[in-house]
Amino acid sequence: MQNLKNQLDYSFNMAGYYHFLEHTADVLFVAAAPTLEELFVQCALATEDAQVDLSKVGEKEKLSFTVEGKDEESLLFNFLDDLVFYKDSDLLVFSKFDIEIEKTGDGLKLTCVALGEKLDNKKHEPKVDVKAVTMHLFEVKKTDQGWEAKVLLDI
């Protein structure tokens, strides 16, 4: 993956970003941020934004959960997979994330506090139904500017 900062038509900022790319059948996005935690926030927002109008998702429900992974790539995959699970099992969509990542003896542990609400088709204007996060094209890497990721969501 080339440096996404040079690939995309807008500037990298300190808060990070995500950007959807053209894909024939699924949802593909790239994200970048100065810290690993902010990269995970951007990827979570992109995953939710692919499914609903984020501007209409309130902060009525709070969910705290942890995820583990052997490295940054597996941690991000497991985290996004959990977000899809909460949407499917509990009908929860989120618009705000507070994430902490720490090293453990076996890899990495993520603690997330997500704010959102129950999915309401009339209010949230569903876009697509994400079925799964895929490993195809999946990538997380450290750069001179921070962190970058590429994620393909199966719809």
C-alpha positions in Angstrom: 0.0 0.0 0.0 1.5 3.3 -1.0 1.4 6.1 1.5 -2.3 7.1 1.6 -1.5 10.7 2.2 0.0 10.9 -1.2 -2.8 8.9 -2.8 -5.8 10.9 -1.7 -7.0 14.3 -2.8 -7.3 15.9 0.6 -4.8 16.7 3.3 -3.9 14.6 6.3 -5.0 16.3 9.6 -4.2 15.7 13.2 -7.6 14.1 13.9 -7.3 11.5 11.1 -9.7 10.6 8.4 -11.4 7.8 6.4 -12.3 7.7 2.8 -14.4 5.3 0.8 -12.9 3.9 -2.4 -14.7 2.5 -5.4 -15.3 -1.3 -5.3 -17.4 -3.5 -7.5 -19.4 -5.4 -4.9 -18.4 -4.5 -1.4 -17.4 -1.5 0.7 -13.7 -0.5 0.6 -12.2 2.2 2.7 -8.8 3.6 3.8 -8.2 5.4 7.0 -5.2 7.2 8.5 -4.4 8.9 11.8 -1.5 10.0 13.9 -2.1 7.4 16.6 -3.2 3.8 16.6 -6.2 4.6 18.8 -7.3 7.3 16.4 -6.9 5.0 13.5 -9.2 2.5 15.2 -11.8 5.3 15.8 -11.6 6.3 12.1 -12.1 2.7 11.0 -15.0 2.3 13.4 -16.7 5.5 12.1 -16.2 4.3 8.5 -17.7 0.9 9.3 -20.8 2.6 10.9 -21.0 5.3 8.2 -21.1 2.5 5.5 -24.3 1.3 7.2 -26.2 4.3 8.4 -26.3 8.1 8.4 -23.9 8.8 11.2 -25.2 12.4 11.7 -28.5 10.9 12.9 -27.1 8.4 15.4 -27.5 9.7 18.9 -25.5 8.9 22.0 -28.3 7.3 24.1 -26.6 3.9 24.8 -23.2 3.2 26.1 -21.4 -0.1 25.5 -18.0 -1.0 27.0 -16.1 -4.0 25.6 -12.6 -5.3 25.2 -10.9 -7.0 22.2 -7.6 -8.8 21.9 -5.3 -9.5 19.0 -1.7 -10.7 18.4 -0.8 -7.6 16.4 -2.4 -4.3 15.2 -3.9 -6.0 12.1 -5.7 -8.8 14.0 -6.8 -6.3 16.7 -8.4 -4.0 14.2 -10.1 -7.0 12.4 -11.5 -8.3 15.7 -12.6 -4.9 16.8 -14.5 -4.1 13.6 -15.9 -7.7 13.6 -17.3 -7.0 17.1 -19.0 -3.8 15.8 -20.7 -5.8 13.1 -21.8 -8.4 15.7 -23.3 -5.7 18.0 -25.3 -4.3 15.0 -26.5 -7.8 14.1 -27.2 -9.2 17.6 -28.3 -6.1 19.5 -29.3 -3.7 16.7 -26.8 -1.2 18.0 -25.1 1.5 15.8 -22.5 3.9 17.2 -21.3 7.4 16.4 -18.6 8.0 19.1 -15.8 5.8 20.3 -13.2 6.2 23.1 -10.4 3.7 22.6 -7.4 2.7 24.6 -4.9 0.1 23.3 -2.3 -1.5 25.5 0.4 -4.2 25.0 -0.1 -7.4 26.8 2.1 -10.5 27.2 0.3 -12.1 24.2 -0.1 -9.1 22.0 -2.5 -6.2 22.3 -5.7 -5.4 24.2 -8.2 -2.8 23.1 -10.8 -1.3 25.5 -13.6 0.6 23.9 -16.5 2.7 25.1 -18.9 3.2 22.3 -21.9 5.6 22.3 -24.8 5.1 20.0 -28.4 3.8 20.0 -30.7 1.1 18.7 -31.0 1.0 14.9 -34.1 2.7 13.7 -34.6 2.3 10.0 -36.7 5.5 9.7 -34.3 7.7 11.7 -30.9 6.3 10.7 -31.5 5.9 6.9 -29.7 2.5 6.4 -27.3 2.4 3.5 -26.0 -1.2 3.2 -26.0 -4.1 5.6 -22.4 -5.1 6.4 -22.2 -8.9 6.8 -18.6 -9.2 7.8 -15.1 -7.7 7.8 -12.9 -9.6 5.3 -9.2 -10.3 5.2 -9.1 -9.6 1.5 -7.1 -6.3 1.0 -7.0 -5.9 4.8 -3.9 -4.0 5.9 -2.6 -1.9 8.9 0.7 -0.3 8.8 2.9 2.3 10.6 4.0 5.3 8.5 6.1 8.4 9.1 2.8 10.3 9.7 1.2 7.7 12.0 -0.9 4.8 11.0 -2.9 3.7 7.9 -5.4 1.0 7.2 -7.3 -0.5 4.3 -10.5 -2.4 5.0 -13.0 -4.3 2.8 -16.4 -4.9 4.3 -18.6 -7.7 2.9 -22.1 -6.5 2.2 
